[in-house]
Amino acid sequence: MRVKLFWNNLHKVLQVGLCLLFFGSAPLLIVIALDALSIIDAGNGLVFGLLTLLTFYPSLVLIAVGVVLTLVKRRKKSQVK
């Protein structure tokens, strides 16, 4: 319940940035982990590397903007009270 409350207090831009970071880099990390454990032979992970490349930097920008917007939103909410 506390996680849901924390997640709802974040700005939408920050939520999108965090989701993009997770869903963009998680497949590559999973393939690297499975290859290191010798569960699968990953071979060339080009597709997962490109996915990570295309989502990592935009997600960092969204996270930075979202943090600023979240702080502004919290400051406005505290000034209203």
BAMARZA-351478 format. One record per residue: residue number from 0; x, y, z of N, C-alpha, C, O in turn. Coordinates in nm, 4 decimals. Layout:
<pos->NUM; nX->X; nY->Y; nZ->Z; caX->X; caY->Y; caZ->Z; cX->X; cY->Y; cZ->Z; oX->X; oY->Y; oZ->Z>
...
# end
This chain:
<pos->0; nX->0.0822; nY->-0.1198; nZ->0.0000; caX->0.0000; caY->0.0000; caZ->0.0000; cX->0.0859; cY->0.1253; cZ->0.0000; oX->0.0537; oY->0.2227; oZ->-0.0679>
<pos->1; nX->0.1965; nY->0.1234; nZ->0.0767; caX->0.2839; caY->0.2403; caZ->0.0836; cX->0.3519; cY->0.2674; cZ->-0.0498; oX->0.3757; oY->0.3829; oZ->-0.0850>
<pos->2; nX->0.3834; nY->0.1611; nZ->-0.1247; caX->0.4473; caY->0.1796; caZ->-0.2547; cX->0.3516; cY->0.2488; cZ->-0.3499; oX->0.3920; oY->0.3360; oZ->-0.4268>
<pos->3; nX->0.2249; nY->0.2102; nZ->-0.3452; caX->0.1263; caY->0.2724; caZ->-0.4321; cX->0.1103; cY->0.4199; cZ->-0.3978; oX->0.0992; oY->0.5032; oZ->-0.4877>
<pos->4; nX->0.1092; nY->0.4530; nZ->-0.2701; caX->0.0987; caY->0.5927; caZ->-0.2294; cX->0.2211; cY->0.6714; cZ->-0.2753; oX->0.2078; oY->0.7843; oZ->-0.3225>
<pos->5; nX->0.3400; nY->0.6129; nZ->-0.2618; caX->0.4616; caY->0.6799; caZ->-0.3064; cX->0.4600; cY->0.7002; cZ->-0.4572; oX->0.4957; oY->0.8073; oZ->-0.5064>
<pos->6; nX->0.4184; nY->0.5972; nZ->-0.5305; caX->0.4161; caY->0.6041; caZ->-0.6776; cX->0.3171; cY->0.7101; cZ->-0.7242; oX->0.3445; oY->0.7800; oZ->-0.8218>
<pos->7; nX->0.2038; nY->0.7239; nZ->-0.6579; caX->0.1031; caY->0.8216; caZ->-0.6986; cX->0.1465; cY->0.9648; cZ->-0.6698; oX->0.0953; oY->1.0576; oZ->-0.7325>
<pos->8; nX->0.2390; nY->0.9852; nZ->-0.5773; caX->0.2864; caY->1.1197; caZ->-0.5461; cX->0.3895; cY->1.1705; cZ->-0.6455; oX->0.4222; oY->1.2891; oZ->-0.6453>
<pos->9; nX->0.4413; nY->1.0820; nZ->-0.7308; caX->0.5398; caY->1.1232; caZ->-0.8307; cX->0.4693; cY->1.1861; cZ->-0.9503; oX->0.3544; oY->1.1542; oZ->-0.9810>
<pos->10; nX->0.5406; nY->1.2758; nZ->-1.0165; caX->0.4866; caY->1.3391; caZ->-1.1367; cX->0.4816; cY->1.2351; cZ->-1.2489; oX->0.5621; oY->1.1420; oZ->-1.2508>
<pos->11; nX->0.3877; nY->1.2506; nZ->-1.3418; caX->0.3692; caY->1.1533; caZ->-1.4505; cX->0.4936; cY->1.1402; cZ->-1.5376; oX->0.5237; oY->1.0312; oZ->-1.5863>
<pos->12; nX->0.5659; nY->1.2496; nZ->-1.5577; caX->0.6879; caY->1.2446; caZ->-1.6397; cX->0.7923; cY->1.1561; cZ->-1.5726; oX->0.8618; oY->1.0796; oZ->-1.6395>
<pos->13; nX->0.8030; nY->1.1664; nZ->-1.4413; caX->0.8966; caY->1.0820; caZ->-1.3669; cX->0.8535; cY->0.9361; cZ->-1.3723; oX->0.9381; oY->0.8476; oZ->-1.3847>
<pos->14; nX->0.7255; nY->0.9099; nZ->-1.3635; caX->0.6761; caY->0.7726; caZ->-1.3730; cX->0.7080; cY->0.7124; cZ->-1.5094; oX->0.7514; oY->0.5976; oZ->-1.5185>
<pos->15; nX->0.6868; nY->0.7894; nZ->-1.6145; caX->0.7165; caY->0.7402; caZ->-1.7502; cX->0.8659; cY->0.7152; cZ->-1.7654; oX->0.9058; oY->0.6148; oZ->-1.8243>
<pos->16; nX->0.9490; nY->0.8047; nZ->-1.7132; caX->1.0933; caY->0.7868; caZ->-1.7224; cX->1.1417; cY->0.6627; cZ->-1.6502; oX->1.2272; oY->0.5903; oZ->-1.7011>
<pos->17; nX->1.0874; nY->0.6377; nZ->-1.5317; caX->1.1270; caY->0.5184; caZ->-1.4563; cX->1.0810; cY->0.3906; cZ->-1.5256; oX->1.1546; oY->0.2920; oZ->-1.5294>
<pos->18; nX->0.9604; nY->0.3919; nZ->-1.5800; caX->0.9110; caY->0.2748; caZ->-1.6540; cX->0.9934; cY->0.2507; cZ->-1.7797; oX->1.0257; oY->0.1365; oZ->-1.8123>
<pos->19; nX->1.0271; nY->0.3575; nZ->-1.8497; caX->1.1078; caY->0.3443; caZ->-1.9711; cX->1.2465; cY->0.2900; cZ->-1.9381; oX->1.3001; oY->0.2073; oZ->-2.0118>
<pos->20; nX->1.3037; nY->0.3355; nZ->-1.8294; caX->1.4347; caY->0.2842; caZ->-1.7878; cX->1.4264; cY->0.1363; cZ->-1.7531; oX->1.5127; oY->0.0581; oZ->-1.7930>
<pos->21; nX->1.3237; nY->0.0979; nZ->-1.6797; caX->1.3103; caY->-0.0424; caZ->-1.6390; cX->1.2826; cY->-0.1330; cZ->-1.7588; oX->1.3521; oY->-0.2327; oZ->-1.7789>
<pos->22; nX->1.1818; nY->-0.0987; nZ->-1.8380; caX->1.1430; caY->-0.1866; caZ->-1.9486; cX->1.2399; cY->-0.1795; cZ->-2.0657; oX->1.2382; oY->-0.2677; oZ->-2.1516>
<pos->23; nX->1.3238; nY->-0.0772; nZ->-2.0714; caX->1.4222; caY->-0.0678; caZ->-2.1781; cX->1.5496; cY->-0.1443; cZ->-2.1483; oX->1.6110; oY->-0.2002; oZ->-2.2391>
<pos->24; nX->1.5901; nY->-0.1476; nZ->-2.0219; caX->1.7166; caY->-0.2131; caZ->-1.9897; cX->1.7002; cY->-0.3494; cZ->-1.9228; oX->1.7967; oY->-0.4254; oZ->-1.9154>
<pos->25; nX->1.5834; nY->-0.3814; nZ->-1.8750; caX->1.5624; caY->-0.5109; caZ->-1.8094; cX->1.5853; cY->-0.6307; cZ->-1.9029; oX->1.6470; oY->-0.7283; oZ->-1.8602>
<pos->26; nX->1.5380; nY->-0.6275; nZ->-2.0292; caX->1.5639; caY->-0.7438; caZ->-2.1150; cX->1.7126; cY->-0.7714; cZ->-2.1364; oX->1.7546; oY->-0.8871; oZ->-2.1374>
<pos->27; nX->1.7920; nY->-0.6660; nZ->-2.1535; caX->1.9358; caY->-0.6854; caZ->-2.1717; cX->1.9987; cY->-0.7420; cZ->-2.0452; oX->2.0826; oY->-0.8318; oZ->-2.0527>
<pos->28; nX->1.9599; nY->-0.6913; nZ->-1.9309; caX->2.0153; caY->-0.7422; caZ->-1.8058; cX->1.9752; cY->-0.8864; cZ->-1.7799; oX->2.0543; oY->-0.9641; oZ->-1.7264>
<pos->29; nX->1.8540; nY->-0.9226; nZ->-1.8172; caX->1.8090; caY->-1.0614; caZ->-1.8014; cX->1.8883; cY->-1.1545; cZ->-1.8919; oX->1.9306; oY->-1.2619; oZ->-1.8492>
<pos->30; nX->1.9087; nY->-1.1136; nZ->-2.0169; caX->1.9847; caY->-1.1969; caZ->-2.1113; cX->2.1297; cY->-1.2107; cZ->-2.0644; oX->2.1870; oY->-1.3193; oZ->-2.0730>
<pos->31; nX->2.1891; nY->-1.1027; nZ->-2.0153; caX->2.3272; caY->-1.1102; caZ->-1.9653; cX->2.3349; cY->-1.2037; cZ->-1.8449; oX->2.4282; oY->-1.2833; oZ->-1.8343>
<pos->32; nX->2.2380; nY->-1.1946; nZ->-1.7544; caX->2.2386; caY->-1.2809; caZ->-1.6364; cX->2.2191; cY->-1.4277; cZ->-1.6745; oX->2.2880; oY->-1.5152; oZ->-1.6219>
<pos->33; nX->2.1256; nY->-1.4546; nZ->-1.7655; caX->2.1032; caY->-1.5934; caZ->-1.8076; cX->2.2227; cY->-1.6492; cZ->-1.8824; oX->2.2527; oY->-1.7680; oZ->-1.8708>
<pos->34; nX->2.2912; nY->-1.5659; nZ->-1.9589; caX->2.4111; caY->-1.6109; caZ->-2.0300; cX->2.5250; cY->-1.6365; cZ->-1.9307; oX->2.6009; oY->-1.7320; oZ->-1.9475>
<pos->35; nX->2.5375; nY->-1.5527; nZ->-1.8284; caX->2.6426; caY->-1.5722; caZ->-1.7284; cX->2.6192; cY->-1.6993; cZ->-1.6469; oX->2.7144; oY->-1.7641; oZ->-1.6033>
<pos->36; nX->2.4931; nY->-1.7343; nZ->-1.6266; caX->2.4605; caY->-1.8565; caZ->-1.5536; cX->2.4598; cY->-1.9804; cZ->-1.6423; oX->2.4312; oY->-2.0904; oZ->-1.5950>
<pos->37; nX->2.4908; nY->-1.9633; nZ->-1.7696; caX->2.4943; caY->-2.0702; caZ->-1.8701; cX->2.3593; cY->-2.1379; cZ->-1.8874; oX->2.3526; oY->-2.2564; oZ->-1.9199>
<pos->38; nX->2.2532; nY->-2.0640; nZ->-1.8660; caX->2.1195; caY->-2.1182; caZ->-1.8885; cX->2.0855; cY->-2.1109; cZ->-2.0367; oX->2.0260; oY->-2.2033; oZ->-2.0921>
<pos->39; nX->2.1232; nY->-2.0019; nZ->-2.1001; caX->2.1041; caY->-1.9874; caZ->-2.2441; cX->2.2357; cY->-1.9435; cZ->-2.3063; oX->2.3245; oY->-1.8926; oZ->-2.2379>
<pos->40; nX->2.2466; nY->-1.9638; nZ->-2.4360; caX->2.3607; caY->-1.9116; caZ->-2.5101; cX->2.3112; cY->-1.7887; cZ->-2.5845; oX->2.2478; oY->-1.7999; oZ->-2.6894>
<pos->41; nX->2.3404; nY->-1.6713; nZ->-2.5296; caX->2.2851; caY->-1.5471; caZ->-2.5825; cX->2.3420; cY->-1.5140; cZ->-2.7192; oX->2.2722; oY->-1.4564; oZ->-2.8026>
<pos->42; nX->2.4657; nY->-1.5487; nZ->-2.7435; caX->2.5249; caY->-1.5145; caZ->-2.8719; cX->2.5379; cY->-1.3640; cZ->-2.8860; oX->2.6081; oY->-1.2988; oZ->-2.8087>
<pos->43; nX->2.4705; nY->-1.3107; nZ->-2.9841; caX->2.4774; caY->-1.1683; caZ->-3.0108; cX->2.3508; cY->-1.1024; cZ->-2.9567; oX->2.2411; oY->-1.1271; oZ->-3.0068>
<pos->44; nX->2.3663; nY->-1.0198; nZ->-2.8559; caX->2.2516; caY->-0.9525; caZ->-2.7947; cX->2.2283; cY->-0.8151; cZ->-2.8544; oX->2.1998; oY->-0.7197; oZ->-2.7821>
<pos->45; nX->2.2403; nY->-0.8045; nZ->-2.9857; caX->2.2308; caY->-0.6750; caZ->-3.0523; cX->2.0940; cY->-0.6104; cZ->-3.0349; oX->2.0853; oY->-0.4898; oZ->-3.0117>
<pos->46; nX->1.9884; nY->-0.6880; nZ->-3.0456; caX->1.8531; caY->-0.6331; caZ->-3.0354; cX->1.8290; cY->-0.5735; cZ->-2.8968; oX->1.7747; oY->-0.4637; oZ->-2.8841>
<pos->47; nX->1.8694; nY->-0.6460; nZ->-2.7943; caX->1.8489; caY->-0.5975; caZ->-2.6581; cX->1.9405; cY->-0.4788; cZ->-2.6282; oX->1.9028; oY->-0.3887; oZ->-2.5532>
<pos->48; nX->2.0605; nY->-0.4784; nZ->-2.6864; caX->2.1506; caY->-0.3649; caZ->-2.6703; cX->2.0970; cY->-0.2399; cZ->-2.7377; oX->2.1089; oY->-0.1302; oZ->-2.6830>
<pos->49; nX->2.0382; nY->-0.2546; nZ->-2.8553; caX->1.9778; caY->-0.1403; caZ->-2.9244; cX->1.8568; cY->-0.0873; cZ->-2.8489; oX->1.8362; oY->0.0338; oZ->-2.8406>
<pos->50; nX->1.7772; nY->-0.1780; nZ->-2.7940; caX->1.6628; caY->-0.1360; caZ->-2.7137; cX->1.7091; cY->-0.0545; cZ->-2.5935; oX->1.6507; oY->0.0489; oZ->-2.5611>
<pos->51; nX->1.8138; nY->-0.1018; nZ->-2.5283; caX->1.8678; caY->-0.0290; caZ->-2.4137; cX->1.9240; cY->0.1053; cZ->-2.4567; oX->1.9032; oY->0.2056; oZ->-2.3884>
<pos->52; nX->1.9949; nY->0.1089; nZ->-2.5686; caX->2.0529; caY->0.2336; caZ->-2.6184; cX->1.9454; cY->0.3362; cZ->-2.6510; oX->1.9600; oY->0.4543; oZ->-2.6198>
<pos->53; nX->1.8381; nY->0.2913; nZ->-2.7134; caX->1.7324; caY->0.3830; caZ->-2.7556; cX->1.6441; cY->0.4304; cZ->-2.6403; oX->1.5761; oY->0.5323; oZ->-2.6530>
<pos->54; nX->1.6440; nY->0.3594; nZ->-2.5297; caX->1.5572; caY->0.3986; caZ->-2.4191; cX->1.6319; cY->0.4567; cZ->-2.2995; oX->1.5703; oY->0.5228; oZ->-2.2159>
<pos->55; nX->1.7622; nY->0.4340; nZ->-2.2890; caX->1.8349; caY->0.4742; caZ->-2.1694; cX->1.8456; cY->0.6260; cZ->-2.1559; oX->1.8075; oY->0.6817; oZ->-2.0530>
<pos->56; nX->1.8964; nY->0.6924; nZ->-2.2574; caX->1.9173; caY->0.8370; caZ->-2.2471; cX->1.7874; cY->0.9166; cZ->-2.2440; oX->1.7778; oY->1.0120; oZ->-2.1668>
<pos->57; nX->1.6861; nY->0.8815; nZ->-2.3249; caX->1.5582; caY->0.9525; caZ->-2.3075; cX->1.4978; cY->0.9327; cZ->-2.1692; oX->1.4356; oY->1.0238; oZ->-2.1147>
<pos->58; nX->1.5161; nY->0.8140; nZ->-2.1125; caX->1.4614; caY->0.7914; caZ->-1.9789; cX->1.5356; cY->0.8746; cZ->-1.8750; oX->1.4740; oY->0.9222; oZ->-1.7796>
<pos->59; nX->1.6654; nY->0.8930; nZ->-1.8910; caX->1.7393; caY->0.9775; caZ->-1.7977; cX->1.6922; cY->1.1221; cZ->-1.8047; oX->1.6808; oY->1.1891; oZ->-1.7021>
<pos->60; nX->1.6649; nY->1.1701; nZ->-1.9252; caX->1.6138; caY->1.3067; caZ->-1.9408; cX->1.4761; cY->1.3183; cZ->-1.8754; oX->1.4492; oY->1.4147; oZ->-1.8037>
<pos->61; nX->1.3892; nY->1.2205; nZ->-1.8999; caX->1.2559; caY->1.2228; caZ->-1.8398; cX->1.2627; cY->1.2145; cZ->-1.6877; oX->1.1841; oY->1.2793; oZ->-1.6186>
<pos->62; nX->1.3551; nY->1.1361; nZ->-1.6357; caX->1.3696; caY->1.1245; caZ->-1.4909; cX->1.4159; cY->1.2574; cZ->-1.4326; oX->1.3641; oY->1.3009; oZ->-1.3298>
<pos->63; nX->1.5128; nY->1.3225; nZ->-1.4966; caX->1.5620; caY->1.4507; caZ->-1.4455; cX->1.4522; cY->1.5563; cZ->-1.4470; oX->1.4345; oY->1.6291; oZ->-1.3493>
<pos->64; nX->1.3781; nY->1.5650; nZ->-1.5579; caX->1.2680; caY->1.6614; caZ->-1.5660; cX->1.1585; cY->1.6254; cZ->-1.4663; oX->1.1012; oY->1.7140; oZ->-1.4028>
<pos->65; nX->1.1291; nY->1.4974; nZ->-1.4521; caX->1.0264; caY->1.4528; caZ->-1.3597; cX->1.0603; cY->1.4805; cZ->-1.2148; oX->0.9716; oY->1.5129; oZ->-1.1359>
<pos->66; nX->1.1876; nY->1.4684; nZ->-1.1782; caX->1.2289; caY->1.4996; caZ->-1.0414; cX->1.2059; cY->1.6475; cZ->-1.0127; oX->1.1558; oY->1.6837; oZ->-0.9062>
<pos->67; nX->1.2427; nY->1.7328; nZ->-1.1082; caX->1.2218; caY->1.8763; caZ->-1.0893; cX->1.0730; cY->1.9072; cZ->-1.0777; oX->1.0321; oY->1.9838; oZ->-0.9903>
<pos->68; nX->0.9919; nY->1.8482; nZ->-1.1651; caX->0.8478; caY->1.8731; caZ->-1.1604; cX->0.7845; cY->1.8191; cZ->-1.0320; oX->0.6915; oY->1.8793; oZ->-0.9784>
<pos->69; nX->0.8347; nY->1.7061; nZ->-0.9831; caX->0.7837; caY->1.6508; caZ->-0.8581; cX->0.8175; cY->1.7420; cZ->-0.7410; oX->0.7343; oY->1.7641; oZ->-0.6531>
<pos->70; nX->0.9398; nY->1.7949; nZ->-0.7397; caX->0.9782; caY->1.8863; caZ->-0.6328; cX->0.8969; cY->2.0151; cZ->-0.6372; oX->0.8586; oY->2.0679; oZ->-0.5328>
<pos->71; nX->0.8704; nY->2.0660; nZ->-0.7572; caX->0.7873; caY->2.1861; caZ->-0.7703; cX->0.6454; cY->2.1578; cZ->-0.7225; oX->0.5845; oY->2.2405; oZ->-0.6546>
<pos->72; nX->0.5929; nY->2.0410; nZ->-0.7581; caX->0.4574; caY->2.0027; caZ->-0.7169; cX->0.4479; cY->1.9903; cZ->-0.5648; oX->0.3499; oY->2.0345; oZ->-0.5048>
<pos->73; nX->0.5494; nY->1.9305; nZ->-0.5029; caX->0.5483; caY->1.9170; caZ->-0.3567; cX->0.5630; cY->2.0517; cZ->-0.2882; oX->0.5011; oY->2.0760; oZ->-0.1846>
<pos->74; nX->0.6447; nY->2.1397; nZ->-0.3456; caX->0.6623; caY->2.2716; caZ->-0.2856; cX->0.5333; cY->2.3520; cZ->-0.2924; oX->0.4976; oY->2.4207; oZ->-0.1967>
<pos->75; nX->0.4627; nY->2.3436; nZ->-0.4061; caX->0.3333; caY->2.4132; caZ->-0.4185; cX->0.2330; cY->2.3563; cZ->-0.3209; oX->0.1563; oY->2.4308; oZ->-0.2599>
<pos->76; nX->0.2325; nY->2.2238; nZ->-0.3052; caX->0.1371; caY->2.1606; caZ->-0.2131; cX->0.1666; cY->2.2003; cZ->-0.0686; oX->0.0737; oY->2.2187; oZ->0.0101>
<pos->77; nX->0.2929; nY->2.2138; nZ->-0.0328; caX->0.3255; caY->2.2520; caZ->0.1042; cX->0.2975; cY->2.4000; cZ->0.1304; oX->0.2700; oY->2.4375; oZ->0.2443>
<pos->78; nX->0.3040; nY->2.4844; nZ->0.0278; caX->0.2746; caY->2.6270; caZ->0.0447; cX->0.1253; cY->2.6516; cZ->0.0576; oX->0.0842; oY->2.7480; oZ->0.1222>
<pos->79; nX->0.0432; nY->2.5662; nZ->-0.0028; caX->-0.1015; caY->2.5830; caZ->0.0035; cX->-0.1525; cY->2.5543; cZ->0.1455; oX->-0.2457; oY->2.6196; oZ->0.1922>
<pos->80; nX->-0.0922; nY->2.4582; nZ->0.2127; caX->-0.1367; caY->2.4190; caZ->0.3478; cX->-0.1089; cY->2.5248; cZ->0.4448; oX->-0.1393; oY->2.5096; oZ->0.5631>
# end
